[in-house]
Amino acid sequence: MNNFLNRGFDQSEFEHRTQRAQKVMHDKKLDAMIFTTEPNVRYFTGFHTQFWHSPTRPWFVIVPAEGKPIAIIPEIGASGMAGTWIDNIITWPSPRPEDDGISLVASALNSLPCRHGRVGATLGIESHLRMPVNNYLQLTTMVKKDFVDVSLEMHELRQIKSQAEIEKTREICRITNVGFKKVPQYAKAGMTEREICKQFRIDM
């Protein structure tokens, strides 16, 4: 039996993810978290784009201790981000090497209430910034808050799946099983692994 699920998630899913992140911020005494990689930006916004294939443009999402996330992105992605639940979208004409959104990010972080003077970022295990190191160092001098690592907290946050995520994972596994079951129907002696994998991808 085929189960057809809608692409992406409802707004309530992103609201719940944001609330859970804000609970972490409360516990860790953070004023905000900033995210710069596709998995985390997509996790909180639902934003999906081919622009991530370009390493020349940084993208930023700030999750404040209260309220909705803030997207600070190249203007080329504005219309796509506008299709998500995010309504505070700040853009700049990227690429702009002299200031690729850094002043906008600093301004946004400095405008948030400073209860603890700490901003969380994924700086540790299994993480990367996806922005020039010099830009990150510049940002830490422009923002009147200390940057602290929240990579483990984000891993823990994302390890706990919602019912919607479980349903999609179950459907993905079903599709994968169908693909594997078809392999004996076309995999023959003499075929290369590349040929088999090509057909496998088609069936998936």
N, C-alpha and C positions, 0 to 999 in steps of 0.2 A: 504494500500500500504506500502510495506517495503522499508525503506531507509537505504542503507548500507553505512556507513562512515568508512574511514580508521582509524585504531587504532592510537592513538597519534596525534601529530600535525606536520605540516611542519616546516622547519627551520625558515621560515619567521615569524612564530608566536613567537618563542623564541627570535628572534632578536628584535621584536617589544616590547616584555615584558621587555627585557634588556634595551632598549632605554627609555622606560617609567620609569623604576627604576632609570636610570641615570639622567633623568629630575628631579626626586625627590631629588637625591643626589645634583644636582646643586642648587636647591632651598633651601635645608637644609644645604648646605655647608658641604658635606661629601666627603671624599676621596674614600670610598668604603662601601659596605654592606657585612656582612658575615651571611650565613645561615647554620643551622645545623639540621633542621628537614625535614622529608620526603616531606611534602606538598610544602615547599618552594624550596627545592633542585630540586624536580621534576618540579616545576613551571618554573624554569629558565633553566633546562637542558633537561627535558624529560626522565630522568633516572628513570627506574622502576625496582625494584629488590626485591626478598624475603629477602635479607640481612637485611632489616630494622627490621625484627622480632627479630634480635639479639641485645639486649641492651648493649652488651659489646664493640661494635665498634662505635666510633663517625665518622661522615662524615661531610665534610665542603665544601661549595661553596662560593667563594668570587666573588662578582660583583663589578668590579672597576668603577671609575667614567667615564672611557673611555675604549673601547675595550670589548672583550668577557669575559665571566665568567671563573674563574679558579676553577678546582675541586681538592681538596686535600682529598684523600680517602684511605681506606685500599686497599692493592694491590689485594685482592680477588675480588674487584669490577672493576678493571681496564678495563677488556675486555668489560664489560657491558657499562661503561661510554664511552668507545671508539666508541660505536655504536650510540652515540648522536652527536650533533653538536659541543660539547666541544672538543677542541684539546690540551688545556693546562691542562694535567692531572698529578698530582704529587701524588705518593703513598708511603706508608710505610708498613712494615710487621706487621700488627695488628693481635691479640692484643699485645701491647707493653706497659704495664702499666707505665713504667718509662718515656715514651714520646710517647703518642698515637696521634702523628701527630701535637702536639702543637708547636714544634720548626719549623716545616714546615709552619704552618699557620702564625706564627709570622714573619718568614722570608719573606713570600709572601706579607704580609701586610706592612712590613717595606720597601719592595722594590718598593712599589707604590709611585708615586709622592705625596708629603705632602703639599698640597695647604691649607688645612684647619685644619689638625691634628685631624680629627674626623672620626670614623668608626661607621656605623649603625649596630645594632643587635636587634633582636626581644627579648626584655627584659621585656616587659610590659604585657598588658592585653591579655588574652587568648593565652599565648605563653609559651614555655619552651625551654631550651637549648639543651637537649638530649646529654649532656656531663657532666662529674663530675664538681661540683661547684669549686673544688680546681683547676681543669684544666683551667676553665674560669678565675679564679682569677690570676693564673699564667700567662695566656695569656695577661691579661691587664697590667701586669708588664713588659712583654717582648716586647710589641708593643709600639712604640713611638707615639701613637695617643690615644685620649680619646674615650671610647666606649659610645655611646648614644643610647637611645631606639628609634626604628623605627617601633614598632609593629602597631601603628595606621596608619602610612603611608602605611605599607604593606596591612593592611585590606582595606584601600581605593583603593590602586592600584589593588587589586584582585577583588574588588567589581564591577569594570567596565569591562564588558565582551567584548571580541572581537567577530566578526561575526562567526569565527570558533568555539569559545566556545559556543555561542548561538545555533549554529546548533547541536552541540553534546548534549547540555542540552535538546534541543527539542526532539532529538531522544531517549535519556534516558527516558524522560517523556512518550513518545509514548510506549516504551517497558514496562514501569511500568504500564501504563493503561491497556495494553493487559494482564499483569499478574493479575491485580485486576479483570478484567472482567471474567477471567477463574475460580475465586474462587468459585462462586455458582455451578459450574459444578462438583466439587469434595468435597466441604465442607459439611459434613453430621453430623447429630446429633450423638454424641458419640465420634467423633474425638477430639483429643487433639489439643491445639494450636500449639504444636510442630509439629504434623503431618501435619497440614494445612500449617504452615510456610515452612516445608520441601518441599512440593509440589509446593508452591508458588515460592521458590528459584529455583526449577527445571524449572518451566515455564519461569522464568526471564532469 
